[in-house]
Amino acid sequence: SKLISIKFKDLLEKHFSEWHKLNEYASQLNISPDYLNATLKSGIGKTAKELIQQRIILEAKRLGLHTELSGKEIAFKLGFEDPSHFSKFYKNSERQSFAEFKLNLEKEFIK
């Protein structure tokens, strides 16, 4: 199971901006999505979906902090065909919109 976790994390690092679904990772590992989730949950304490979402959010924040890209440009860069889908995804995860995140960053730097 440790090997599955390592292989999953490698795949996640390479493909998080194109693969957003659990089954894409599971099929690449030749295991069922349920088995992948159970393995990660018991080993790391999080499901594959949670880890995928966290990685996408981390990259969105990184791009928001270190680039001049707009939210729409970041959405496309992270594999979202519809920027409004990225906005919903971000807000569901972070309890604030990406625009609010960017605004708060700007306020921090102005201080």
N, C-alpha and C positions, 0 to 999 in steps of 0.2 A: 504493500500500500504506500510505503514511502516513495518507491519508484514511480508510482502513478502520480503522486503529488508533485514530484520533481518534473516529470514529463509534462504534466498539466501546466505548471508554472512556466516552463520553457515555451510551450505552445502559446500560452496567454501573452507572454512578453512579445512574441513575434507577431501575433495575429489579433490582438485586442481591438485594433481599429478596423478590422474587416469581419471578424467573427464575433457576433454578440450573443449567440445562442449556445446553450449547453450542449445540444446534440452535435454541433460542429466539432467541438472538442472531443466529446465521447467517441464519435465515429473515427476520428483521427487516432485515438488511443485504442481502437478496437474493443471498446467496452460499452455497456449500456449507460445511458444518462443517469439512471437510478444508482448504478454501481459507482459511477464517478462521484456523484453527490454524497453517497454514503461513505465512501473512502475519504473524501476531503473533510466531511463533517466530523468523522471520528478522529482524523489525524490533525486537522488544522482548526476545527471548530466552526468552519464556515462552509456554505454550499458553493458549488461552482458558480452559480448565478451571482451570489454575493461577491465572490472574488472577481468575476468579470466586470460587474458594475463598479466595484471599488477601483479597478485598474483604469477603466474609462474615465471615471471622475478625477482620479489622480492626474491623468494626462490632460484633461480639460483644464484643471486648475494650473498645472504647470505651463500650459500654453497661454492661459489667461494672464499668468504672472510674468512670463518671460518673452512674450511676443506681442506684437501690435495687432494680431489677428482679431477679427470681429467674432462674435458668438456664432454667426452664420458660417464663417470660414472654418472655425474650430469644429463645428458640427460636421461639416463635410470631411474634414481631415480625420475625424474619428469614425467615419463610416456611416453617418446618418444621412440618408438621402433627403430627408425632410427636416430642416432646422427646427420646426415646431416640435417634432418628435424628440429631438435632443433637449429642447427646453423643458418638456414634460419630464423626461428621464432625469435630468439634472435636478429639477425642483422636487421630484418624488424622493430622490436620494438625499438631497442636502437641505431640504426645507426652506430653500431660498432660490430665487431664479439665478441663472448665470449672470445676467445683467446686474443683479444686486451684488453678487460676488465681486464682479469687476468694479462696481461703484465703491464697495467697501475697501477694496485694494487701493483705489485711487485716494480715498480718504486717509488711509494709513500712511501713504507716501507723502501726502501734503503736510501732515503733522510735523 
